[in-house]
């Protein structure tokens, strides 16, 4: 008997095509599209990748998102005009293919790529860019990006010159202006302008929004979301990058995020093969997984120092509880801080806290920042004898029992607070406690919940010393303005200063302001080097150590090139592919 044609399967295929729309399949490049050509090795199309997130995203709205998980997913759905390459740490063309700067440094003219489309197939042009910046700069929207778009106290001005050209005007020359555009996602005006006009933009693009109502210029688009479990993205069929063979990127069909409770759970799922890439391991979990690395189907990488710097600092605030005033006499003496710094064994700290997978620090600019680190900063080895000489010069003495006494014969003792949820920092504080015993200093370590630590440091100022960590989102000095400027919100050792309280802080303020408007990189480097030198000399924060970036991936993943800047492992997601071309 002659076989019957499979009409049912054909009908289902037609139905799927109609429901999903013609853009469900990757669109071949058109001659009218001004595409970015990747210089990575040509890969194979297909396959699904599963990665983990330590918390569930709160939104898919680029304008209002603040949590790390949301921003990690949004980075795959959207694109910016000028992008910071996470490997080279330098800017490169993205949605803007080229730009020119005026002679006075106050105007940028950006040429946008022609013929691009959002992930829903709708056309992109300058109107979308102007709308996007209008939204980010609107004070009533309360976008966290707004602060980055304020230069010298005034918002940047974005104007449309023609369909594919815009101008950006600054109130003063700004050395890091190109980096302003990174991570400012370009929005589809067609989809979001109605919500913006109704004052409901903050309600747009929640996790429950139907996928067809969310569109971006990123390599992927939303496919599905299962509350409490996972979120799946699918290939954007209109993405604006191609490989050297002319194949439209990304290679992967899907990218799925599964939600895990904590770092240990993340490591367990990777070890079990449930996930394909792990973005950031702690040293203990890395050590456990290392035992299975050669026998397993994955490999681990220690790519070296991160941008995170952990540090000890003393309370130098002018407004503080009365019981701290006497101790602040010690804390305000740079010689006391220098002696404490010399007595800390940073190398031992790296061995114990990070199992050797970290870097001792004497400056907040870590070796991962290869563009701006000042390699001339001294790295003195631990020396209790040298520390004692400095303390003697500052008027301290020791009693018969070896206890350090100040000029009023009071014993030198203080408490270090740190977050109980960060085991590495608790270990650091405990090691400092042990090291300072050799100077006759009694230290008590108090572990508090993270929010209590922040409250004491940033609100009540009710602490003596603390161990904290900061991690820059970018390598450029402009990313640290809030930390080093005396008026900065993260100027942790003395918050809320109306003006610099010391000459050296005034010098840092001047240097940071000057480097921000310097247009020559060599001059900026010299200015920022001097900032690092002052920080090393005055020790307002005593830098301790930086953890290495520890990652892992299944062996079948190609073009895997983890970088120091976030996101460490998925920054080049469009170029990732599977050696087999199929699912893992």
Secondary structure as the mmCIF struct_conf table of DSSP 4:
data_model
#
loop_
_struct_conf.conf_type_id
_struct_conf.id
_struct_conf.beg_label_comp_id
_struct_conf.beg_label_asym_id
_struct_conf.beg_label_seq_id
_struct_conf.end_label_comp_id
_struct_conf.end_label_asym_id
_struct_conf.end_label_seq_id
HELX_LH_PP_P HELX_LH_PP_P1 UNK A 2 UNK A 5
HELX_RH_AL_P HELX_RH_AL_P1 UNK A 7 UNK A 20
HELX_RH_3T_P HELX_RH_3T_P1 UNK A 22 UNK A 24
BEND BEND1 UNK A 25 UNK A 25
HELX_LH_PP_P HELX_LH_PP_P2 UNK A 26 UNK A 29
TURN_TY1_P TURN_TY1_P1 UNK A 31 UNK A 32
HELX_LH_PP_P HELX_LH_PP_P3 UNK A 35 UNK A 35
STRN STRN1 UNK A 36 UNK A 37
HELX_LH_PP_P HELX_LH_PP_P4 UNK A 38 UNK A 38
BEND BEND2 UNK A 40 UNK A 40
HELX_LH_PP_P HELX_LH_PP_P5 UNK A 41 UNK A 42
STRN STRN2 UNK A 48 UNK A 53
BEND BEND3 UNK A 54 UNK A 55
BEND BEND4 UNK A 58 UNK A 58
TURN_TY1_P TURN_TY1_P2 UNK A 62 UNK A 64
BEND BEND5 UNK A 67 UNK A 67
HELX_RH_AL_P HELX_RH_AL_P2 UNK A 68 UNK A 77
BEND BEND6 UNK A 81 UNK A 81
STRN STRN3 UNK A 82 UNK A 84
TURN_TY1_P TURN_TY1_P3 UNK A 86 UNK A 88
BEND BEND7 UNK A 90 UNK A 90
STRN STRN4 UNK A 91 UNK A 93
BEND BEND8 UNK A 94 UNK A 95
STRN STRN5 UNK A 96 UNK A 101
TURN_TY1_P TURN_TY1_P4 UNK A 103 UNK A 104
BEND BEND9 UNK A 105 UNK A 105
STRN STRN6 UNK A 107 UNK A 112
HELX_LH_PP_P HELX_LH_PP_P6 UNK A 113 UNK A 113
TURN_TY1_P TURN_TY1_P5 UNK A 114 UNK A 115
STRN STRN7 UNK A 117 UNK A 117
TURN_TY1_P TURN_TY1_P6 UNK A 119 UNK A 120
BEND BEND10 UNK A 121 UNK A 121
STRN STRN8 UNK A 123 UNK A 123
HELX_RH_AL_P HELX_RH_AL_P3 UNK A 126 UNK A 137
TURN_TY1_P TURN_TY1_P7 UNK A 139 UNK A 142
TURN_TY1_P TURN_TY1_P8 UNK A 144 UNK A 145
HELX_RH_3T_P HELX_RH_3T_P2 UNK A 146 UNK A 149
STRN STRN9 UNK A 150 UNK A 151
TURN_TY1_P TURN_TY1_P9 UNK A 152 UNK A 153
STRN STRN10 UNK A 154 UNK A 155
STRN STRN11 UNK A 157 UNK A 162
TURN_TY1_P TURN_TY1_P10 UNK A 163 UNK A 164
STRN STRN12 UNK A 165 UNK A 169
BEND BEND11 UNK A 171 UNK A 172
TURN_TY1_P TURN_TY1_P11 UNK A 175 UNK A 176
HELX_RH_AL_P HELX_RH_AL_P4 UNK A 177 UNK A 180
TURN_TY1_P TURN_TY1_P12 UNK A 181 UNK A 183
HELX_LH_PP_P HELX_LH_PP_P7 UNK A 185 UNK A 187
HELX_RH_AL_P HELX_RH_AL_P5 UNK A 189 UNK A 197
TURN_TY1_P TURN_TY1_P13 UNK A 198 UNK A 199
HELX_RH_3T_P HELX_RH_3T_P3 UNK A 201 UNK A 203
TURN_TY1_P TURN_TY1_P14 UNK A 204 UNK A 205
TURN_TY1_P TURN_TY1_P15 UNK A 207 UNK A 208
BEND BEND12 UNK A 209 UNK A 209
HELX_RH_3T_P HELX_RH_3T_P4 UNK A 211 UNK A 213
BEND BEND13 UNK A 217 UNK A 219
STRN STRN13 UNK A 220 UNK A 226
TURN_TY1_P TURN_TY1_P16 UNK A 227 UNK A 229
STRN STRN14 UNK A 230 UNK A 235
TURN_TY1_P TURN_TY1_P17 UNK A 237 UNK A 238
BEND BEND14 UNK A 240 UNK A 240
STRN STRN15 UNK A 241 UNK A 242
TURN_TY1_P TURN_TY1_P18 UNK A 244 UNK A 245
BEND BEND15 UNK A 246 UNK A 246
HELX_LH_PP_P HELX_LH_PP_P8 UNK A 247 UNK A 247
STRN STRN16 UNK A 248 UNK A 248
BEND BEND16 UNK A 249 UNK A 249
HELX_LH_PP_P HELX_LH_PP_P9 UNK A 250 UNK A 250
BEND BEND17 UNK A 253 UNK A 253
STRN STRN17 UNK A 254 UNK A 259
BEND BEND18 UNK A 261 UNK A 262
HELX_RH_AL_P HELX_RH_AL_P6 UNK A 263 UNK A 271
TURN_TY1_P TURN_TY1_P19 UNK A 272 UNK A 273
BEND BEND19 UNK A 274 UNK A 274
BEND BEND20 UNK A 276 UNK A 276
STRN STRN18 UNK A 277 UNK A 278
BEND BEND21 UNK A 279 UNK A 279
HELX_RH_AL_P HELX_RH_AL_P7 UNK A 283 UNK A 290
TURN_TY1_P TURN_TY1_P20 UNK A 291 UNK A 295
BEND BEND22 UNK A 296 UNK A 297
STRN STRN19 UNK A 298 UNK A 305
BEND BEND23 UNK A 307 UNK A 307
STRN STRN20 UNK A 308 UNK A 314
BEND BEND24 UNK A 318 UNK A 319
HELX_RH_3T_P HELX_RH_3T_P5 UNK A 322 UNK A 324
HELX_RH_AL_P HELX_RH_AL_P8 UNK A 325 UNK A 331
TURN_TY1_P TURN_TY1_P21 UNK A 332 UNK A 332
HELX_RH_AL_P HELX_RH_AL_P9 UNK A 334 UNK A 343
HELX_RH_AL_P HELX_RH_AL_P10 UNK A 346 UNK A 353
BEND BEND25 UNK A 354 UNK A 354
TURN_TY1_P TURN_TY1_P22 UNK A 355 UNK A 356
STRN STRN21 UNK A 358 UNK A 360
BEND BEND26 UNK A 362 UNK A 365
TURN_TY1_P TURN_TY1_P23 UNK A 367 UNK A 368
TURN_TY1_P TURN_TY1_P24 UNK A 370 UNK A 372
TURN_TY1_P TURN_TY1_P25 UNK A 375 UNK A 376
BEND BEND27 UNK A 377 UNK A 377
HELX_LH_PP_P HELX_LH_PP_P10 UNK A 380 UNK A 382
HELX_RH_AL_P HELX_RH_AL_P11 UNK A 384 UNK A 393
TURN_TY1_P TURN_TY1_P26 UNK A 394 UNK A 395
STRN STRN22 UNK A 397 UNK A 398
TURN_TY1_P TURN_TY1_P27 UNK A 400 UNK A 401
STRN STRN23 UNK A 404 UNK A 405
TURN_TY1_P TURN_TY1_P28 UNK A 407 UNK A 408
BEND BEND28 UNK A 409 UNK A 409
STRN STRN24 UNK A 411 UNK A 411
STRN STRN25 UNK A 413 UNK A 419
TURN_TY1_P TURN_TY1_P29 UNK A 420 UNK A 421
HELX_RH_AL_P HELX_RH_AL_P12 UNK A 423 UNK A 437
TURN_TY1_P TURN_TY1_P30 UNK A 438 UNK A 440
STRN STRN26 UNK A 442 UNK A 448
HELX_RH_AL_P HELX_RH_AL_P13 UNK A 450 UNK A 455
HELX_RH_PI_P HELX_RH_PI_P1 UNK A 456 UNK A 460
BEND BEND29 UNK A 464 UNK A 464
STRN STRN27 UNK A 465 UNK A 471
BEND BEND30 UNK A 473 UNK A 476
HELX_RH_3T_P HELX_RH_3T_P6 UNK A 477 UNK A 480
HELX_RH_AL_P HELX_RH_AL_P14 UNK A 481 UNK A 484
BEND BEND31 UNK A 485 UNK A 485
TURN_TY1_P TURN_TY1_P31 UNK A 486 UNK A 487
TURN_TY1_P TURN_TY1_P32 UNK A 489 UNK A 490
TURN_TY1_P TURN_TY1_P33 UNK A 492 UNK A 493
BEND BEND32 UNK A 494 UNK A 494
TURN_TY1_P TURN_TY1_P34 UNK A 495 UNK A 496
BEND BEND33 UNK A 498 UNK A 499
BEND BEND34 UNK A 501 UNK A 502
HELX_RH_AL_P HELX_RH_AL_P15 UNK A 503 UNK A 517
HELX_RH_AL_P HELX_RH_AL_P16 UNK A 521 UNK A 538
BEND BEND35 UNK A 540 UNK A 540
STRN STRN28 UNK A 541 UNK A 554
TURN_TY1_P TURN_TY1_P35 UNK A 555 UNK A 556
STRN STRN29 UNK A 557 UNK A 558
BEND BEND36 UNK A 559 UNK A 559
BEND BEND37 UNK A 564 UNK A 567
TURN_TY1_P TURN_TY1_P36 UNK A 568 UNK A 572
HELX_RH_3T_P HELX_RH_3T_P7 UNK A 573 UNK A 575
STRN STRN30 UNK A 577 UNK A 578
TURN_TY1_P TURN_TY1_P37 UNK A 579 UNK A 580
BEND BEND38 UNK A 581 UNK A 582
#
